[in-house]
Amino acid sequence: MSGLADRRTATALLVAGTFFMENLDATVITPALPTMAQSFAVAPVDLNSGVSAYMLTLGVFIPVSGWVAERFGARRVFIFAIALFTLASLLCALSTSLPQFVATRVLQGIGGALMVPVGRLVVLNVTPKERLIAAIATLTWPALIAPVLGPPLGGFIVDHADWRWIFYLNLPLGLIALVAALRVLPPSETSSARSFDWPGFLLMGGGLFGLMACTEILARPDVSWRDAVAALAIGLVLLGFGVRHLNRAAHPMLSLQALKAPTFAVAIWGGSLFRMGVSAVPFLLPLMFQLGFGASAFEAGMMLMAVFAGNLVMKAGTTGVLRRFGFRPVLVVNGVLNAAAIGACAAFTAGLPLWITCTVLFVGGMSRSMQFTALNTLAFADVPKAGMASANTLFSTAFQLAMGLGIALGAIAWRLGDALSPGADPATPFRIAFLIVAAVALLGVWDSVRLAGDAGAHVSARREPSRNDDARHRAGHRAHQKARSH
């Protein structure tokens, strides 16, 4: 039994390591864009195509991951994805022109689109329900830490080495992960009964491409609102037809059956609002410190280390908290705390003592870590093994979309704040933006309020006391009092 538990732990750590590599790669590149632009002899704004190519590829190909895993086996696909991501990282480092770089980023995005959801599926397949919290907590930290560490690390590499080392660093990590996967991962079953759903892929992929394109346009310094609205409209129309197709097709590319489980639905709908809120913070906070308070890029990025510290501290206590209180109370109370921590950023000023700023960010880091783990665990609490692949693909798709929309939310809120405060100091639009983002995060708590009191109890190993428990407790208390009287 110990050997099996060790293998499960090793599998979770391996997958978490690949998640960290993929999440870090999405954010570490941002500070290097001006230097890379000089290397490719293009304008810095042109390098946004390299960032957007990666994100758009993720959005299009993540929905395919479930079918690919079923057809070829999760273990085989995960190993292939690691190899592809590592090779693409090498090609990114060796690129000598912008078209080459964009092409290799697309290749890297395909590897990431398979690596993340299929890696999570590998862990879900080998983890019993009662150990799900610990496994999901292990998988959650890369999504929390990588966006925080990425910008400072990228800036450090650019300042002290060649930008190509941003991608060279993936080579030893990828090779270690590849060897570990070959040794640790158990064989997985394959199935060729389900044909590929081309209409579903084109409609859902096109819809997600449109929404991710909209988020990328809104995150640019020079926003084209016409292009953003057009991308949003096309994305929503295609997604509408895509959902209609998925509900009617005999063998859809992406099954929506998991949404019938209240626990999964909460993790998707309310959980997406939460993820949008927390992903907007790493976008807004450095800009607020730079443009509003005059901090350097490195100083602004280092402020996120307080969020990172909160994430780490909370990780050790997540399982105990969920087992002590259960999912519903934790999601409601902690969700309100998370929204309050985001809203508190609106009170930041240039003269505010550093320890107060860091305390707010630290508490925010703790609350988002707790909420991430609770939602990600609850999503699969009531999903049967037979439906795990489809549920995992749907969850991964919604997760990626929500994190991308969070950046768009931050950009829109910031520009709305700018429109509402003409002539105000540069920090005021950010204060308005943080209040808007906090309201969105708070709105996501409503889904958790409507959860059943015992939701996910079989996963958290928490059981509500029954009448029999109360009777036994009273009988035991009377016996104890009687023994004392004698």
Residue pairs with C-beta under 8 A, 6 or more apart in sequence:
7 126
7 184
7 186
8 126
8 127
8 131
8 135
9 138
10 180
10 184
11 122
11 123
11 126
11 184
11 185
12 123
12 127
12 134
12 135
12 138
12 139
13 138
14 177
14 180
14 181
14 184
14 185
15 78
15 119
15 120
15 122
15 123
15 139
16 138
16 139
16 141
16 142
17 142
17 173
17 176
17 177
17 180
18 82
18 85
18 115
18 116
18 119
18 177
19 115
19 116
19 119
19 139
19 142
19 143
19 146
20 141
20 142
20 145
20 146
21 85
21 170
21 173
21 174
21 177
22 85
22 112
22 115
22 116
22 142
23 142
23 143
23 145
23 146
23 147
23 150
24 142
24 146
24 149
24 150
24 153
25 54
25 89
25 108
25 112
25 167
25 170
26 54
26 55
26 112
26 146
26 147
26 150
27 146
27 147
27 150
27 151
27 154
27 282
28 149
28 150
28 151
28 153
28 154
28 157
28 166
29 36
29 50
29 51
29 150
29 154
29 166
30 51
30 150
30 151
30 154
31 151
31 154
31 155
31 158
31 297
31 301
32 154
32 155
32 157
32 158
32 163
32 166
33 44
33 47
33 48
33 50
33 51
34 44
35 158
35 163
36 47
36 50
36 101
36 163
37 43
37 44
37 46
37 47
39 163
40 46
40 47
40 95
40 96
40 97
40 98
40 101
42 98
45 220
45 221
45 222
46 98
47 98
48 216
48 220
49 98
49 102
50 98
50 101
50 102
50 105
51 105
51 216
52 212
52 213
52 216
53 102
53 105
53 106
53 109
54 105
54 106
54 108
54 109
54 112
55 109
55 212
55 215
55 216
55 404
56 109
56 209
56 212
56 213
56 216
57 105
57 106
57 108
57 109
57 110
57 112
57 113
58 109
58 112
58 113
58 212
58 400
59 205
59 208
59 209
59 211
59 212
59 397
59 400
59 401
59 404
60 113
60 205
60 208
60 209
61 109
61 110
61 113
61 114
61 205
62 113
62 116
62 117
62 208
62 393
62 396
62 397
62 400
63 200
63 201
63 204
63 205
63 208
63 253
63 254
63 393
63 397
64 113
64 201
64 205
64 253
65 77
65 113
65 114
65 117
65 118
65 393
65 396
66 117
66 121
66 253
66 254
66 389
66 390
66 392
66 393
67 194
67 196
67 197
67 253
67 393
68 77
68 114
68 118
69 77
69 117
69 118
69 121
69 188
69 389
70 190
70 191
70 194
70 389
71 190
71 191
71 192
71 194
72 190
73 187
73 188
73 189
73 190
74 118
74 121
74 122
74 125
74 188
74 389
75 122
75 181
75 185
75 186
75 187
75 188
76 188
76 190
77 114
77 118
78 114
78 115
78 118
78 119
78 122
78 181
78 185
79 178
79 181
79 182
79 185
80 114
81 111
81 112
81 114
81 115
81 118
81 119
82 111
82 115
82 174
82 177
82 178
82 181
83 111
83 174
83 178
84 107
84 108
84 110
84 111
84 114
85 108
85 111
85 112
85 115
85 170
85 174
86 111
86 170
86 171
86 173
86 174
86 175
86 177
86 178
87 107
87 111
88 104
88 105
88 107
88 108
88 110
88 111
89 108
89 167
89 168
89 170
89 171
89 174
90 167
90 168
90 170
90 171
91 100
91 104
91 107
92 101
92 104
92 105
92 108
92 167
93 164
93 165
93 166
93 167
93 168
94 164
95 101
95 104
116 396
117 392
117 393
117 395
117 396
120 139
120 392
120 395
120 396
121 388
121 389
121 392
122 185
122 188
123 135
123 139
124 132
124 135
124 380
124 388
124 392
125 188
125 385
125 388
126 186
127 135
129 381
129 458
129 459
130 458
130 459
130 461
132 377
132 380
132 381
132 459
133 318
133 319
133 322
133 323
133 373
133 377
133 459
133 460
134 319
136 373
136 376
136 377
136 380
137 315
137 318
137 319
137 373
137 377
139 376
140 315
140 369
140 372
140 373
140 376
141 311
141 312
141 315
141 369
143 372
143 403
144 308
144 311
144 365
144 368
144 369
144 372
145 308
145 311
145 312
147 279
147 282
148 282
148 304
148 305
148 307
148 308
148 311
149 308
151 282
151 286
151 297
151 301
151 304
152 298
152 301
152 302
152 304
152 305
154 166
155 297
155 298
155 301
156 298
157 163
157 165
157 166
194 251
195 251
196 253
197 249
197 251
197 252
197 253
199 245
199 249
200 242
200 245
200 246
200 249
200 252
200 253
200 254
201 253
203 238
203 239
203 241
203 242
203 245
204 238
204 239
204 242
204 246
204 253
204 254
204 397
206 234
206 235
206 238
206 242
207 234
207 235
207 236
207 237
207 238
207 239
207 240
207 241
207 242
208 235
208 239
208 397
208 401
209 235
210 231
210 232
210 233
210 234
210 235
210 236
210 238
210 239
211 231
211 232
211 235
211 236
211 239
211 401
211 404
211 405
212 235
212 401
212 404
213 231
213 235
214 228
214 231
214 232
214 235
214 408
215 404
215 405
215 407
215 408
216 404
217 223
217 224
217 227
217 228
217 231
218 228
218 407
218 408
218 411
218 412
219 283
219 407
219 408
219 411
223 411
223 415
243 256
245 252
246 252
246 253
246 254
246 255
246 256
247 256
254 390
254 393
254 394
254 397
255 387
255 390
255 391
255 394
256 394
257 387
257 390
258 264
258 383
258 387
258 390
258 391
258 394
258 395
259 265
259 268
259 394
261 382
261 383
262 382
262 451
262 452
262 455
263 327
263 378
263 379
263 381
263 382
263 451
263 455
263 456
264 378
264 379
264 380
264 382
264 383
264 391
264 395
265 447
266 331
266 375
266 378
266 447
266 448
266 450
266 451
266 455
267 375
267 376
267 378
267 379
267 395
268 379
268 394
268 395
268 398
269 444
269 447
270 375
270 444
270 445
270 446
270 447
270 448
271 375
271 379
271 398
271 402
271 444
271 447
272 398
272 399
272 401
272 402
272 405
272 444
273 402
273 440
273 441
273 443
273 444
274 335
274 338
274 371
274 375
274 441
274 444
274 445
275 372
275 399
275 402
275 403
275 406
276 402
276 403
276 405
276 406
276 409
276 437
276 440
276 441
277 338
277 339
277 342
277 406
277 409
277 437
277 438
277 440
277 441
277 444
278 338
278 342
278 368
278 371
278 372
278 406
278 441
279 402
279 403
279 404
279 406
279 407
279 410
280 406
280 407
280 409
280 410
280 413
280 433
280 437
281 307
281 342
281 345
281 364
281 410
281 437
282 304
282 307
283 406
283 407
283 410
283 411
284 345
284 410
284 413
284 414
284 430
284 433
284 434
284 437
285 300
285 303
285 304
285 345
285 361
286 297
286 300
286 301
286 303
286 304
287 300
287 414
287 430
288 300
288 345
288 348
288 427
288 430
288 434
289 295
289 299
289 300
289 303
290 296
290 297
290 300
291 426
291 427
291 430
292 350
292 425
292 426
292 427
292 430
293 348
293 349
293 350
293 427
294 350
295 303
303 357
303 358
303 361
304 361
306 357
306 358
306 359
306 361
306 362
306 365
307 361
307 362
307 364
307 365
307 368
308 365
309 362
309 365
310 361
310 362
310 363
310 364
310 365
310 366
310 367
310 368
310 369
311 365
311 366
311 368
311 369
313 362
313 365
313 366
314 365
314 366
314 367
314 369
314 370
315 369
315 373
318 369
318 370
318 373
318 374
321 330
321 370
322 330
322 373
322 374
322 377
322 460
322 462
323 460
323 461
323 462
324 462
325 462
326 453
326 454
326 455
326 456
326 457
326 460
326 462
327 374
327 377
327 378
327 381
327 451
327 455
327 456
327 457
327 459
327 460
328 448
328 451
328 452
328 453
328 455
330 370
330 374
331 371
331 374
331 375
331 378
331 445
331 448
331 451
332 445
332 448
332 449
334 367
334 370
334 371
334 374
335 371
335 441
335 442
335 444
335 445
335 448
336 442
336 445
337 363
337 367
338 364
338 367
338 368
338 371
338 441
339 438
339 439
339 441
339 442
339 445
340 438
341 360
341 361
341 363
341 364
341 367
341 368
342 364
342 434
342 437
342 438
342 441
343 434
343 435
343 438
343 439
344 360
344 364
345 360
345 361
345 364
345 434
346 430
346 431
346 432
346 434
346 435
346 438
347 431
348 357
348 360
348 427
348 431
349 427
350 427
377 456
377 459
378 455
378 456
378 459
379 391
379 395
380 388
380 391
380 392
380 395
381 455
381 456
381 458
381 459
382 456
383 391
409 436
409 437
409 440
410 433
410 437
413 432
413 433
413 434
413 436
413 437
414 429
414 430
414 433
415 429
416 432
416 433
416 436
417 428
417 429
417 430
417 431
417 432
417 433
417 436
418 429
420 429
420 432
421 428
421 429
421 432
453 464
454 463
454 464
457 463
457 464
